[in-house]
Amino acid sequence: MSKGKFALGALIGAAAGIVAGVLTAPKSGKETRADIKEKANELKKEAEKRSKAAKAKAEDYKERSERAAKGAVEGAKQGFADKK
């Protein structure tokens, strides 16, 4: 199992646990809704943080791949030029 899948499963499991805990707590409806809203905002912030990190990592991989491809093309061109 990859780290990403595990992290996603852990995040979903945590969210389900939070919701279950909030819904079974002996609080008024108003308090329960406030708790749910607060937890939803926390999860949203965490998801945004992870999304930004994943986007940055993908951009880094893209740039590395482009540099590697450009280097390979230049190397191939040079190799063909040397054979002429």
Contacts in CASP RR format, 6 or more apart in sequence:
PFRMAT RR
TARGET T0000
AUTHOR 0000-0000-0000
METHOD contacts of the structure
MODEL  1
MSKGKFALGALIGAAAGIVAGVLTAPKSGKETRADIKEKANELKKEAEKR
SKAAKAKAEDYKERSERAAKGAVEGAKQGFADKK
7 50 0 8 1.000
11 43 0 8 1.000
11 46 0 8 1.000
11 47 0 8 1.000
15 39 0 8 1.000
15 43 0 8 1.000
18 39 0 8 1.000
18 43 0 8 1.000
19 36 0 8 1.000
19 39 0 8 1.000
22 32 0 8 1.000
22 35 0 8 1.000
22 36 0 8 1.000
22 39 0 8 1.000
23 32 0 8 1.000
25 32 0 8 1.000
25 35 0 8 1.000
27 35 0 8 1.000
END
